[in-house]
């Protein structure tokens, strides 16, 4: 009987996760999976009388805490080291944008509301949305400030839905300028093809190109031979990084987040990791299901009155963060001679990161391109700046935030 209860709870939790995925697909990610799942779950426990014990009984919420750390580690392997070096300007633009976003939110918002809540909100909005929010929540719960969890939890749950329309608008502004100026027609097509294919790349002993998804390191051969890179081995590699990150974070006092990002970046540089390790585990489905269920568990104590009580605070955080990120992105782009709208479109991805960034780039490029070649050109112009600015800027936010959290939130 107990086993039956576990299976039923497991199935019900997965039903909410599946519902979110279906809604996201139908709406082309305009309503993100997490937001749809959360709305459905809250309706079920608030108005339909569904028991709140399902996330606990299913066992998914318990492993969600561990899987979230694996998720953070995997996202740190999304950009090749040489790409970061080549596109260092966009890394700086991301850092400028994060600084202005946090300065606006904490500096201005802190005059109106509790500065600790503003910091928690800024860590979420400027720290890749869901990822930053979960890290802040972990800190708040560890020191007993559970009353402050509402703001980062709601922001983490809704930033995709709020940020992606803004990102789409800003991306369209830049793409329209490229279309009007006929930038594609003025670009040497042969040169672009050479840059994209780069057929003269140096190969490792397995015949795989250095600085490629299969061998991100520009100097070292991947440690794991291709024939042994199974899903289980990839997951074990991430587990090693997680264990090492927790150990180093504990003995240094700097926290697991900071150490994990550093370890994963070094791992990619030295050849231990391949690109996008989460995809290689073929475990992203169960990992995200467990993380979503962990969020459901956090929502159990949330009430409508609590949401209304924090609504103005959340609106202020979102407005100030968006203004700070956009202004910082534009200023950073102007500093390096790029179009300010490219800076704004790239940095706004800090609100939601993947897969929102890729979805918006693909949809906007497809909508405005006049042919397949121009479509590929627009994606080329947008992808590297957006991914590097948002992913690395978000990691910088998490690194700085992890250091400041014990000082500002206590």
C-alpha positions as CSV (number, residue, x, y, z in Angstrom):
1,X,0.0,0.0,0.0
2,X,2.8,2.4,0.9
3,X,4.5,1.6,-2.4
4,X,1.3,2.4,-4.3
5,X,1.0,5.8,-2.6
6,X,4.6,6.6,-3.7
7,X,3.8,5.5,-7.3
8,X,0.6,7.6,-7.4
9,X,2.4,10.7,-5.9
10,X,5.2,10.2,-8.4
11,X,2.8,10.0,-11.3
12,X,0.9,13.1,-10.2
13,X,4.0,15.2,-9.8
14,X,5.2,14.1,-13.3
15,X,1.7,15.0,-14.6
16,X,2.2,18.6,-13.6
17,X,5.7,18.7,-15.1
18,X,4.4,17.1,-18.4
19,X,1.6,19.7,-18.4
20,X,4.1,22.5,-18.2
21,X,6.1,21.0,-21.1
22,X,3.0,20.7,-23.3
23,X,1.9,24.3,-22.6
24,X,5.4,25.5,-23.4
25,X,5.4,23.7,-26.7
26,X,1.9,24.9,-27.7
27,X,2.7,28.5,-26.9
28,X,6.3,28.3,-28.4
29,X,7.8,29.0,-25.0
30,X,5.8,32.2,-24.5
31,X,4.5,30.5,-21.4
32,X,7.5,28.6,-20.0
33,X,7.2,25.1,-18.7
34,X,8.0,26.0,-15.1
35,X,5.5,28.8,-14.9
36,X,2.7,26.6,-16.4
37,X,3.5,23.8,-14.0
38,X,3.5,26.1,-11.0
39,X,0.2,27.7,-11.9
40,X,-1.4,24.3,-12.4
41,X,0.0,23.0,-9.0
42,X,-1.2,26.1,-7.1
43,X,-4.7,25.8,-8.6
44,X,-4.7,22.2,-7.5
45,X,-3.7,22.8,-3.9
46,X,-5.6,26.1,-3.4
47,X,-8.9,25.4,-5.2
48,X,-9.2,21.6,-5.9
49,X,-8.2,20.3,-2.5
50,X,-5.2,18.3,-3.7
51,X,-3.0,17.1,-0.8
52,X,0.3,18.9,-0.4
53,X,2.2,15.8,0.5
54,X,2.7,14.5,-3.0
55,X,6.1,16.1,-3.7
56,X,7.4,14.6,-0.4
57,X,5.8,11.2,-0.8
58,X,7.0,10.9,-4.4
59,X,10.6,11.1,-3.4
60,X,11.3,13.6,-6.2
61,X,11.5,16.6,-4.0
62,X,14.3,15.0,-1.9
63,X,16.5,14.2,-4.8
64,X,15.7,17.6,-6.4
65,X,18.1,19.3,-4.1
66,X,20.9,17.1,-5.3
67,X,19.9,17.3,-8.9
68,X,19.8,21.1,-8.8
69,X,23.5,21.2,-7.9
70,X,24.1,18.9,-10.9
71,X,22.1,21.2,-13.0
72,X,24.2,24.2,-11.9
73,X,27.4,22.3,-12.7
74,X,26.1,21.3,-16.1
75,X,25.2,24.8,-17.1
76,X,28.8,25.9,-16.4
77,X,29.9,23.8,-19.4
78,X,27.8,25.6,-22.0
79,X,30.5,27.7,-23.6
80,X,34.0,26.7,-24.9
81,X,36.9,28.4,-23.2
82,X,38.4,29.7,-26.5
83,X,35.0,31.3,-27.3
84,X,35.0,33.2,-24.1
85,X,38.6,34.4,-24.8
86,X,37.7,35.4,-28.3
87,X,34.5,37.1,-27.3
88,X,35.9,38.6,-24.1
89,X,34.2,42.0,-24.8
90,X,30.8,40.5,-24.4
91,X,31.9,38.9,-21.1
92,X,32.8,42.4,-19.9
93,X,29.5,43.7,-21.3
94,X,27.7,41.0,-19.2
95,X,29.6,42.0,-16.1
96,X,28.8,45.7,-16.6
97,X,25.2,44.8,-17.1
98,X,25.1,42.7,-14.0
99,X,26.6,45.5,-11.9
100,X,24.2,48.1,-13.2
101,X,21.2,45.7,-12.7
102,X,22.2,45.0,-9.1
103,X,23.1,48.6,-8.4
104,X,19.7,49.8,-9.7
105,X,17.8,47.1,-7.8
106,X,19.6,47.2,-4.5
107,X,20.6,50.9,-4.5
108,X,17.2,52.3,-5.5
109,X,14.9,49.5,-4.4
110,X,16.7,49.3,-1.1
111,X,15.5,52.8,-0.3
112,X,11.9,51.7,-0.6
113,X,12.0,48.1,0.7
114,X,14.1,45.8,2.8
115,X,17.6,45.8,1.2
116,X,17.9,42.1,1.9
117,X,14.9,41.4,-0.2
118,X,16.2,43.6,-2.9
119,X,19.5,41.7,-2.9
120,X,17.7,38.4,-3.0
121,X,15.6,39.7,-5.9
122,X,18.6,41.1,-7.8
123,X,20.5,37.8,-7.4
124,X,17.5,36.1,-9.0
125,X,16.8,38.5,-11.9
126,X,20.5,39.1,-12.7
127,X,21.7,35.6,-11.9
128,X,19.9,33.6,-14.7
129,X,16.5,33.6,-13.1
130,X,15.7,30.2,-11.7
131,X,19.3,29.3,-10.9
132,X,20.0,32.4,-9.0
133,X,16.7,32.2,-7.2
134,X,17.2,28.7,-6.0
135,X,20.7,29.5,-4.7
136,X,19.3,32.5,-2.7
137,X,16.5,30.4,-1.3
138,X,19.0,27.8,-0.1
139,X,20.9,30.5,1.7
140,X,17.7,32.0,3.3
141,X,16.5,28.6,4.5
142,X,19.9,27.7,5.9
143,X,19.9,30.8,8.2
144,X,16.3,30.5,9.1
145,X,14.9,33.5,7.1
146,X,12.1,31.4,5.5
147,X,9.8,34.5,5.6
148,X,12.0,36.0,2.8
149,X,11.7,33.1,0.5
150,X,8.6,34.3,-1.2
151,X,10.2,37.0,-3.3
152,X,13.0,34.9,-4.9
153,X,10.7,31.9,-5.3
154,X,8.1,33.9,-7.2
155,X,10.7,35.6,-9.3
156,X,12.5,32.3,-10.1
157,X,9.2,30.8,-11.1
158,X,8.1,33.7,-13.4
159,X,11.2,35.3,-14.8
160,X,11.0,33.2,-18.0
161,X,7.4,34.4,-18.6
162,X,8.3,38.0,-17.8
163,X,11.7,38.2,-19.4
164,X,11.2,36.4,-22.7
165,X,8.7,38.9,-24.2
166,X,11.1,41.7,-23.3
167,X,14.0,39.8,-24.8
168,X,12.0,39.2,-28.0
169,X,11.2,42.9,-28.3
170,X,14.9,44.0,-27.8
171,X,16.1,41.3,-30.2
172,X,13.6,42.4,-32.9
173,X,14.9,46.0,-32.5
174,X,18.5,44.9,-33.4
175,X,17.4,42.5,-36.1
176,X,15.3,45.1,-37.8
177,X,18.4,47.4,-38.0
178,X,20.4,44.6,-39.6
179,X,17.6,44.0,-42.2
180,X,17.1,47.6,-43.0
181,X,20.8,48.2,-43.5
182,X,21.1,45.0,-45.6
183,X,24.0,43.9,-43.4
184,X,23.8,40.3,-44.7
185,X,24.2,41.4,-48.3
186,X,27.2,43.6,-47.3
187,X,29.0,40.7,-45.6
188,X,31.5,38.5,-47.5
189,X,29.7,35.2,-47.6
190,X,32.8,33.2,-48.3
191,X,34.5,34.8,-45.2
192,X,31.5,33.9,-43.1
193,X,31.5,30.3,-44.2
194,X,35.2,30.1,-43.5
195,X,34.7,31.4,-40.0
196,X,31.8,29.0,-39.4
197,X,33.4,25.8,-40.7
198,X,37.1,26.5,-39.9
199,X,38.2,23.4,-41.7
200,X,41.8,23.8,-40.7
201,X,41.3,23.1,-37.1
202,X,43.8,21.0,-35.2
203,X,42.6,17.5,-34.4
204,X,43.3,15.4,-31.2
205,X,44.4,11.8,-31.3
206,X,40.8,10.6,-31.7
207,X,40.4,12.7,-34.8
208,X,38.2,15.3,-33.0
209,X,38.8,19.0,-33.5
210,X,40.1,21.0,-30.5
211,X,37.8,23.8,-29.4
212,X,34.8,21.9,-30.5
213,X,31.8,20.6,-28.6
214,X,33.4,17.1,-28.3
215,X,36.8,18.6,-27.2
216,X,36.2,22.1,-25.8
217,X,39.8,22.6,-24.6
218,X,42.0,24.3,-27.2
219,X,45.1,22.5,-26.0
220,X,44.2,19.3,-24.2
221,X,42.7,16.1,-25.5
222,X,39.4,15.0,-23.9
223,X,40.2,12.7,-20.9
224,X,37.4,10.3,-21.7
225,X,37.9,8.5,-25.1
226,X,34.8,8.9,-27.3
227,X,33.9,5.2,-27.2
228,X,33.6,5.3,-23.3
229,X,31.7,8.6,-23.1
230,X,28.4,7.0,-22.1
231,X,25.5,8.7,-20.3
232,X,26.5,7.2,-17.0
233,X,30.1,8.3,-17.4
234,X,29.0,11.9,-18.2
235,X,26.8,11.9,-15.1
236,X,29.6,10.5,-13.0
237,X,31.9,13.3,-14.3
238,X,29.4,15.9,-13.1
239,X,29.1,14.1,-9.8
240,X,32.9,14.4,-9.3
241,X,32.7,18.1,-9.9
242,X,29.8,18.5,-7.5
243,X,31.5,16.5,-4.7
244,X,34.8,18.5,-5.2
245,X,32.9,21.8,-5.3
246,X,31.1,21.0,-2.0
247,X,34.3,19.9,-0.3
248,X,36.3,23.0,-1.4
249,X,33.4,25.3,-0.7
250,X,33.2,23.9,2.8
251,X,36.9,24.1,3.7
252,X,37.4,27.6,2.1
253,X,34.1,29.1,3.3
254,X,33.4,30.4,-0.1
255,X,30.4,28.2,-0.8
256,X,29.8,25.4,-3.3
257,X,28.4,27.7,-6.0
258,X,31.6,29.7,-6.4
259,X,33.8,26.6,-6.4
260,X,31.6,24.6,-8.7
261,X,31.6,27.3,-11.4
262,X,35.4,27.6,-11.2
263,X,35.9,23.8,-11.2
264,X,33.6,23.3,-14.3
265,X,35.3,26.1,-16.2
266,X,38.8,24.6,-15.4
267,X,37.4,21.2,-16.3
268,X,36.4,22.4,-19.7
269,X,39.7,24.1,-20.2
270,X,41.8,21.0,-19.2
271,X,39.7,18.6,-21.2
272,X,37.8,16.8,-18.4
273,X,34.4,18.0,-19.6
274,X,32.8,18.2,-23.0
275,X,30.3,20.9,-24.0
276,X,26.8,20.8,-22.6
277,X,27.3,18.0,-20.2
278,X,23.6,18.0,-19.2
279,X,22.5,16.9,-22.7
280,X,25.1,14.1,-22.6
281,X,23.7,12.5,-19.5
282,X,20.4,11.9,-21.2
283,X,19.0,12.5,-17.7
284,X,17.7,16.1,-18.2
285,X,14.1,14.9,-18.1
286,X,14.2,13.3,-14.6
287,X,16.6,16.0,-13.3
288,X,14.3,18.8,-14.3
289,X,11.2,16.8,-13.1
290,X,12.9,16.4,-9.7
291,X,13.8,20.1,-9.6
292,X,10.3,21.2,-10.5
293,X,8.9,18.9,-7.8
294,X,11.3,20.5,-5.3
295,X,9.8,23.9,-6.3
296,X,6.3,22.5,-5.8
297,X,7.3,21.5,-2.3
298,X,8.5,25.1,-1.6
299,X,5.1,26.4,-2.8
300,X,3.1,24.4,-0.3
301,X,3.2,27.2,2.3
302,X,2.6,29.9,-0.2
303,X,-0.8,31.7,0.0
304,X,-2.6,34.2,-2.2
305,X,-2.3,36.8,0.5
306,X,1.4,36.3,0.7
307,X,1.7,36.8,-3.1
308,X,-0.4,40.0,-2.9
309,X,1.6,41.2,0.0
310,X,4.9,40.9,-2.0
311,X,3.4,41.9,-5.4
312,X,4.6,45.6,-5.3
313,X,8.1,44.5,-4.1
314,X,8.3,42.0,-7.1
315,X,7.2,44.6,-9.6
316,X,9.8,47.1,-8.3
317,X,12.5,44.5,-8.5
318,X,11.6,43.5,-12.1
319,X,11.4,47.1,-13.3
320,X,14.6,48.2,-11.8
321,X,16.5,45.0,-12.8
322,X,15.3,45.3,-16.4
323,X,16.3,49.0,-16.6
324,X,19.7,48.3,-15.1
325,X,20.4,45.3,-17.3
326,X,19.3,47.1,-20.5
327,X,21.1,50.4,-19.7
328,X,24.3,48.4,-18.7
329,X,24.1,46.4,-21.8
330,X,23.8,49.4,-24.0
331,X,26.6,51.3,-22.3
332,X,28.9,48.2,-22.5
333,X,28.1,47.8,-26.2
334,X,28.8,51.4,-26.8
335,X,32.1,51.2,-25.0
336,X,33.3,48.5,-27.4
337,X,31.8,50.0,-30.5
338,X,28.9,47.6,-30.9
339,X,25.3,48.6,-31.6
340,X,23.6,49.4,-28.3
341,X,20.6,47.3,-29.2
342,X,22.8,44.3,-29.6
343,X,24.1,44.9,-26.0
344,X,20.5,45.2,-24.7
345,X,19.3,42.1,-26.6
346,X,22.3,40.1,-25.3
347,X,22.2,41.1,-21.6
348,X,18.4,40.7,-21.1
349,X,19.0,37.0,-21.4
350,X,20.3,37.2,-17.8
351,X,16.6,37.1,-16.8
352,X,16.0,33.6,-18.2
353,X,19.0,32.0,-19.9
354,X,18.4,28.6,-21.6
355,X,16.4,27.6,-23.5
356,X,14.8,31.0,-23.7
357,X,17.8,32.6,-25.4
358,X,18.0,30.1,-28.2
359,X,14.2,30.1,-28.6
360,X,14.1,33.8,-29.0
361,X,17.0,34.0,-31.4
362,X,15.6,31.2,-33.6
363,X,12.0,32.6,-33.7
364,X,13.0,36.3,-34.3
365,X,15.6,35.3,-37.0
366,X,13.1,33.0,-38.7
367,X,10.4,35.8,-38.7
368,X,12.6,38.5,-40.3
369,X,15.0,36.6,-42.5
370,X,14.3,36.8,-46.3
371,X,16.0,33.5,-47.1
372,X,17.8,30.6,-45.5
373,X,21.2,32.2,-45.8
374,X,20.1,35.4,-44.1
375,X,18.4,33.3,-41.4
376,X,21.8,31.6,-40.7
377,X,23.5,35.0,-40.7
378,X,21.1,36.5,-38.2
379,X,21.6,33.5,-35.9
380,X,25.3,33.8,-36.2
381,X,25.2,37.5,-35.3
382,X,23.0,36.9,-32.2
383,X,24.1,33.6,-30.8
384,X,27.6,34.1,-29.5
385,X,27.0,37.6,-28.0
386,X,23.8,36.5,-26.3
387,X,25.0,33.2,-24.9
388,X,28.3,34.5,-23.7
389,X,26.9,37.8,-22.2
390,X,24.0,36.1,-20.4
391,X,25.7,32.8,-19.3
392,X,29.0,34.3,-18.2
393,X,27.4,37.5,-16.8
394,X,25.0,35.3,-14.8
395,X,27.9,33.2,-13.5
396,X,29.7,36.4,-12.5
397,X,26.5,37.5,-10.6
398,X,26.4,34.2,-8.8
399,X,30.1,34.4,-7.9
400,X,29.8,37.9,-6.5
401,X,26.5,37.2,-4.9
402,X,27.8,34.1,-3.2
403,X,30.6,36.1,-1.6
404,X,28.2,39.0,-0.6
405,X,25.3,36.8,0.7
406,X,26.8,36.0,4.1
407,X,27.5,39.7,4.6
408,X,24.2,41.2,3.3
409,X,21.8,38.4,4.3
410,X,22.1,37.4,7.9
